[in-house]
Amino acid sequence: MLALITSLDSATGLKLAELDEPEPAPHEALVSVRAVSLNRGELRLLNIRPNGWVPGQDVAGIVERAAADGSGPAVGARVAALVDEAGWAENVAVPTDHLAILPDDVSFVAAATVPVAGTTALRTLRLGGELAGQRVLITGASGAVGRFQVQLASRQGASVTAVAASRHAADLRNLGAERVVETIELAEGLFSLITESVGGDSLAHAIERVAPGGTVVMFGSSSGELTPIGFRQFVPGHEGARLQTFAYYTSGPEVGADIASLLALIAAGQLETRVVLTVPWRDVGQALDALRQRSISGKAVLTVTA
């Protein structure tokens, strides 16, 4: 089969190469990949993984071989999945509890945007408990995770303040944000849940705005900056507040069930995905450049063809 592998000899850092087809474990299905989406974290992985490594976490495709243990969907099922790696290939082995069947009216391209960003949004919000009637602050709100968080928190009855550049304000209000501010310093009042993906000064200001007993969930650091944190940032005024880290790859079981719930919302028109760039996987360099230059607001998707 063909796969995109890291290559020091390529201008993009990736090249298509012929590899052996994966041999699934008994609890894994073999999925013929139709579309994959790119995540910003994969840019970092491309720089630190060895030559010949196959990236890729978000995949959508068709079950080519069902799991030997009888779990999961049957051959021919359209699915979306979250994998640890090796998704940028014609075929990938996927644990069946990381698979979700696609509703008929959700495309492979749309579905490929969901696994990492969607489950991250869903599970970071869960760390805030019952959100109905609560104030929620979302930094990096114009990104893929942030857009999902705004929609999901608003659906749960939260009052959402989104932090994003002013050009994204109308879009985020349409998704459910009550207020949009350009910097976290402009956010007014205290919040029971803050999702923080920027780091540096943004995280420091988040601590200043968490309500007593509230939660700040750190799930990224797009600024690349460190944040000095001390006890006196939390008292007085933020007593009992919690600083919680989140990484999708350690976020627990039932990933497939969460993907399925998100796909159902998409099929019902209650959750919007945004694909702004779709290119064949042979043109992966174009998608990587767009991601590195932050020239797109939404997801880039590669279509996988033989």
Backbone torsions as a table, in degrees:
resi	resn	phi	psi	omega
1	MET	NA	161.6	175.3
2	LEU	-92.6	147.3	176.4
3	ALA	-150.5	153.0	171.4
4	LEU	-85.7	123.6	-179.4
5	ILE	-123.4	152.7	175.4
6	THR	-66.1	139.4	-175.9
7	SER	-148.9	122.2	177.2
8	LEU	-70.0	-17.1	-177.5
9	ASP	-87.1	-5.0	-176.2
10	SER	-103.5	143.4	178.9
11	ALA	-63.6	-30.6	-179.8
12	THR	-88.1	-11.2	-174.8
13	GLY	85.4	1.4	-179.9
14	LEU	-137.8	152.3	172.5
15	LYS	-149.5	154.2	174.0
16	LEU	-78.7	133.2	-178.9
17	ALA	-141.8	155.8	176.9
18	GLU	-86.6	124.3	179.3
19	LEU	-127.2	162.3	173.0
20	ASP	-66.5	144.6	176.7
21	GLU	-67.1	141.3	179.2
22	PRO	-65.0	148.9	176.9
23	GLU	-107.0	105.5	-174.1
24	PRO	-65.9	145.6	169.3
25	ALA	-71.1	167.3	-177.2
26	PRO	-56.1	-31.3	-177.9
27	HIS	-93.5	12.0	-177.3
28	GLU	-114.9	144.8	171.7
29	ALA	-101.6	149.7	173.9
30	LEU	-93.8	121.1	-176.4
31	VAL	-109.8	128.5	172.3
32	SER	-83.9	113.5	-169.1
33	VAL	-79.4	135.7	177.3
34	ARG	-113.5	-30.9	180.0
35	ALA	-153.1	147.1	175.4
36	VAL	-136.3	149.9	175.1
37	SER	-114.3	158.2	-177.8
38	LEU	-99.1	140.8	175.8
39	ASN	-118.8	147.4	-176.5
40	ARG	-60.7	-33.3	178.4
41	GLY	-61.7	-26.0	179.4
42	GLU	-69.2	-24.8	175.6
43	LEU	-61.1	-41.8	178.3
44	ARG	-66.8	-41.7	-178.9
45	LEU	-62.8	-36.1	179.6
46	LEU	-60.9	-27.7	-178.1
47	ASN	-85.4	-17.1	-174.0
48	ILE	-116.7	-11.9	179.9
49	ARG	-82.6	157.1	-178.2
50	PRO	-72.5	162.8	175.2
51	ASN	-57.8	135.4	178.6
52	GLY	91.9	1.6	179.3
53	TRP	-77.7	144.9	178.7
54	VAL	-104.1	112.6	178.3
55	PRO	-80.7	-178.5	172.3
56	GLY	117.9	119.3	-177.4
57	GLN	-118.8	-36.7	179.6
58	ASP	-94.9	120.2	178.9
59	VAL	-136.0	151.5	170.8
60	ALA	-138.9	139.9	-177.6
61	GLY	-177.3	-151.5	-174.1
62	ILE	-126.6	136.6	178.2
63	VAL	-67.4	117.4	-180.0
64	GLU	-90.1	-34.7	179.2
65	ARG	-145.1	123.0	-179.0
66	ALA	-71.2	159.3	179.6
67	ALA	-63.0	138.6	-177.3
68	ALA	-65.1	-26.2	-178.3
69	ASP	-83.5	2.9	177.3
70	GLY	86.3	-2.9	179.1
71	SER	-82.1	159.5	172.5
72	GLY	80.1	-177.6	-174.1
73	PRO	-73.7	162.2	-177.8
74	ALA	-83.2	167.5	175.0
75	VAL	-55.8	136.3	179.2
76	GLY	93.9	-11.1	-180.0
77	ALA	-68.7	139.0	173.3
78	ARG	-83.8	130.0	-172.1
79	VAL	-140.0	159.7	166.3
80	ALA	-122.5	151.7	-173.9
81	ALA	-153.5	155.1	171.9
82	LEU	-111.7	122.3	178.9
83	VAL	-121.9	158.9	179.9
84	ASP	-70.9	-35.3	-178.0
85	GLU	-168.6	178.4	171.8
86	ALA	72.4	17.9	179.9
87	GLY	-79.0	-19.8	-178.7
88	TRP	-85.6	68.1	-175.0
89	ALA	-153.3	164.5	178.6
90	GLU	-66.9	-31.5	179.2
91	ASN	-138.2	146.7	178.5
92	VAL	-145.3	142.6	175.7
93	ALA	-88.4	129.8	-173.5
94	VAL	-130.1	127.0	171.6
95	PRO	-56.4	135.6	-172.6
96	THR	-65.7	-23.0	177.3
97	ASP	-79.4	0.0	173.7
98	HIS	-105.4	8.6	-177.6
99	LEU	-107.0	147.5	171.4
100	ALA	-137.9	139.0	178.5
101	ILE	-75.3	136.7	179.8
102	LEU	-80.5	131.8	167.0
103	PRO	-59.2	151.3	-173.4
104	ASP	-57.6	-33.8	-174.3
105	ASP	-97.7	16.3	173.0
106	VAL	-107.4	122.7	-176.0
107	SER	-76.0	162.0	174.6
108	PHE	-59.5	-41.0	-177.4
109	VAL	-63.1	-47.2	178.8
110	ALA	-64.3	-42.4	-177.0
111	ALA	-64.4	-32.4	-177.8
112	ALA	-66.4	-16.0	-179.8
113	THR	-83.4	-9.1	-166.5
114	VAL	-89.4	-43.6	-164.7
115	PRO	-54.8	-57.3	-177.8
116	VAL	-73.6	-55.3	-175.1
117	ALA	-65.5	-43.4	-176.9
118	GLY	-67.8	-46.4	-179.7
119	THR	-69.6	-32.8	174.7
120	THR	-62.3	-45.5	178.5
121	ALA	-61.0	-48.3	-177.1
122	LEU	-62.0	-45.3	-173.3
123	ARG	-79.6	-30.0	174.1
124	THR	-67.7	-39.1	178.2
125	LEU	-65.6	-35.0	178.8
126	ARG	-60.3	-28.7	-179.8
127	LEU	-67.1	-14.1	176.4
128	GLY	-89.8	-0.9	179.5
129	GLY	74.7	-150.7	-180.0
130	GLU	-69.2	119.2	-172.8
131	LEU	-97.6	-11.9	-178.5
132	ALA	-57.2	125.6	178.8
133	GLY	79.5	0.1	-178.8
134	GLN	-94.1	159.4	175.2
135	ARG	-96.7	126.6	-177.2
136	VAL	-122.6	134.3	178.2
137	LEU	-115.6	129.1	-175.7
138	ILE	-123.3	115.2	174.8
139	THR	-88.7	161.3	-177.5
140	GLY	57.5	37.0	-168.1
141	ALA	-70.9	-17.2	-178.8
142	SER	-86.1	-6.7	177.4
143	GLY	-77.8	175.8	-176.3
144	ALA	-61.3	-46.1	178.9
145	VAL	-65.7	-45.9	-177.9
146	GLY	-59.2	-41.9	179.9
147	ARG	-63.8	-40.5	175.6
148	PHE	-65.2	-42.0	-179.7
149	GLN	-60.6	-44.8	179.9
150	VAL	-57.3	-47.6	-177.1
151	GLN	-66.3	-45.3	-176.2
152	LEU	-69.2	-41.2	179.0
153	ALA	-65.5	-41.3	178.4
154	SER	-63.4	-40.4	178.4
155	ARG	-61.6	-30.9	-179.2
156	GLN	-83.8	0.5	176.0
157	GLY	93.9	14.1	178.7
158	ALA	-82.2	155.3	169.5
159	SER	-92.9	112.2	-168.4
160	VAL	-104.0	128.3	167.9
161	THR	-110.1	125.2	-177.2
162	ALA	-108.3	138.4	176.8
163	VAL	-105.2	116.7	-177.7
164	ALA	-166.4	163.3	176.1
165	ALA	-60.5	150.7	-173.2
166	SER	-60.4	-25.8	-179.4
167	ARG	-66.9	-16.4	179.3
168	HIS	-97.0	0.4	-170.7
169	ALA	-61.7	-48.0	-177.4
170	ALA	-62.4	-42.7	179.7
171	ASP	-60.3	-47.3	-176.9
172	LEU	-68.9	-33.6	174.7
173	ARG	-66.1	-38.6	177.3
174	ASN	-63.5	-28.3	179.8
175	LEU	-82.5	-11.5	176.6
176	GLY	128.4	-4.4	178.5
177	ALA	-70.1	133.2	176.3
178	GLU	-80.3	-34.1	178.8
179	ARG	-135.8	145.5	175.0
180	VAL	-128.8	125.7	179.5
181	VAL	-124.2	149.3	-175.6
182	GLU	-76.5	-30.6	177.8
183	THR	-135.0	154.5	-177.5
184	ILE	-65.6	-25.0	178.4
185	GLU	-62.6	-24.0	-178.0
186	LEU	-85.4	-7.0	178.3
187	ALA	-71.0	132.9	-174.9
188	GLU	-102.5	140.4	175.5
189	GLY	83.7	-169.5	-178.9
190	LEU	-110.8	155.7	-173.5
191	PHE	-129.8	138.1	179.7
192	SER	-75.3	-25.8	176.5
193	LEU	-138.7	130.8	173.9
194	ILE	-126.7	124.0	174.1
195	THR	-100.5	125.8	-167.4
196	GLU	-126.1	119.3	-176.8
197	SER	-125.4	8.9	-174.1
198	VAL	-102.5	-42.3	-178.2
199	GLY	78.5	-172.4	179.7
200	GLY	59.8	-135.4	-178.8
201	ASP	-62.3	-31.8	-179.0
202	SER	-61.1	-42.8	178.3
203	LEU	-66.1	-39.5	178.3
204	ALA	-61.0	-42.4	178.7
205	HIS	-70.2	-31.0	176.8
206	ALA	-61.0	-41.8	179.4
207	ILE	-62.6	-34.4	179.1
208	GLU	-68.5	-16.4	-174.1
209	ARG	-114.7	6.5	178.3
210	VAL	-84.1	135.3	-178.9
211	ALA	-73.3	156.6	173.9
212	PRO	-53.5	131.4	-177.9
213	GLY	76.9	0.6	-178.6
214	GLY	-82.6	-176.2	-175.3
215	THR	-134.3	133.3	168.0
216	VAL	-106.9	120.1	179.7
217	VAL	-103.4	115.2	176.3
218	MET	-92.4	122.8	177.6
219	PHE	-133.5	13.8	177.7
220	GLY	-177.0	175.0	177.9
221	SER	-152.4	69.1	-174.6
222	SER	-63.6	-23.5	178.9
223	SER	-74.0	-22.8	-175.6
224	GLY	73.9	8.6	-176.2
225	GLU	-100.2	147.6	175.2
226	LEU	-85.3	158.5	179.6
227	THR	-125.5	113.9	172.6
228	PRO	-65.6	129.1	-177.9
229	ILE	-126.9	131.8	178.9
230	GLY	-137.8	164.4	-177.5
231	PHE	-57.7	-39.0	-174.1
232	ARG	-70.3	-11.6	172.7
233	GLN	-70.4	-22.4	-176.0
234	PHE	-97.1	-17.3	180.0
235	VAL	-135.3	143.2	-4.0
236	PRO	-81.8	162.5	171.5
237	GLY	105.4	-16.5	-178.4
238	HIS	-132.1	31.7	-174.6
239	GLU	-57.4	136.5	176.9
240	GLY	78.5	1.2	179.5
241	ALA	-69.3	153.4	-174.1
242	ARG	-121.8	137.0	173.6
243	LEU	-105.8	113.6	-171.8
244	GLN	-117.9	130.6	174.3
245	THR	-93.7	152.4	178.5
246	PHE	-140.6	132.2	171.1
247	ALA	-133.2	127.6	-172.5
248	TYR	-58.2	-33.3	-173.3
249	TYR	-77.7	-5.3	174.1
250	THR	-122.3	21.8	-168.9
251	SER	-88.7	5.7	172.3
252	GLY	105.5	-178.9	-174.9
253	PRO	-80.5	-174.1	175.5
254	GLU	63.1	32.1	177.8
255	VAL	-61.8	-43.4	-179.3
256	GLY	-59.5	-39.4	179.5
257	ALA	-65.0	-38.3	177.9
258	ASP	-68.0	-40.8	176.5
259	ILE	-60.5	-42.8	-179.8
260	ALA	-61.1	-41.0	-179.3
261	SER	-65.7	-36.7	178.3
262	LEU	-69.8	-41.0	178.1
263	LEU	-63.2	-35.8	177.9
264	ALA	-64.1	-39.8	176.9
265	LEU	-64.6	-39.7	178.3
266	ILE	-63.6	-45.7	-179.6
267	ALA	-61.4	-32.6	-179.5
268	ALA	-84.7	0.8	-179.4
269	GLY	75.2	19.9	-176.7
270	GLN	-105.8	1.0	177.4
271	LEU	-145.9	126.7	-176.3
272	GLU	-99.6	133.4	168.6
273	THR	-101.9	158.2	176.8
274	ARG	-133.1	107.9	175.0
275	VAL	-103.9	116.0	-176.2
276	VAL	-108.1	-10.6	178.4
277	LEU	-147.5	122.4	176.0
278	THR	-127.8	119.1	-178.5
279	VAL	-136.9	154.7	173.5
280	PRO	-62.4	150.4	-174.2
281	TRP	-64.2	-19.3	175.0
282	ARG	-67.2	-18.9	178.4
283	ASP	-102.4	33.3	-176.4
284	VAL	-59.2	-29.3	179.8
285	GLY	-59.5	-37.4	178.5
286	GLN	-63.0	-42.8	180.0
287	ALA	-68.4	-40.9	179.1
288	LEU	-63.2	-41.4	179.0
289	ASP	-62.2	-42.8	179.7
290	ALA	-61.8	-38.9	-179.8
291	LEU	-69.4	-45.3	-178.7
292	ARG	-63.8	-38.1	-177.0
293	GLN	-85.7	-2.5	-177.8
294	ARG	52.2	40.8	-177.5
295	SER	-90.3	-0.8	179.4
296	ILE	-127.2	149.0	175.0
297	SER	-118.2	90.3	-173.8
298	GLY	146.8	-168.0	-174.1
299	LYS	-97.2	145.5	169.4
300	ALA	-103.0	133.2	-175.9
301	VAL	-126.0	137.8	174.3
302	LEU	-103.4	130.1	172.5
303	THR	-91.6	134.6	-173.9
304	VAL	-103.1	118.9	178.8
305	THR	-130.6	151.9	-178.9
306	ALA	-65.9	NA	NA
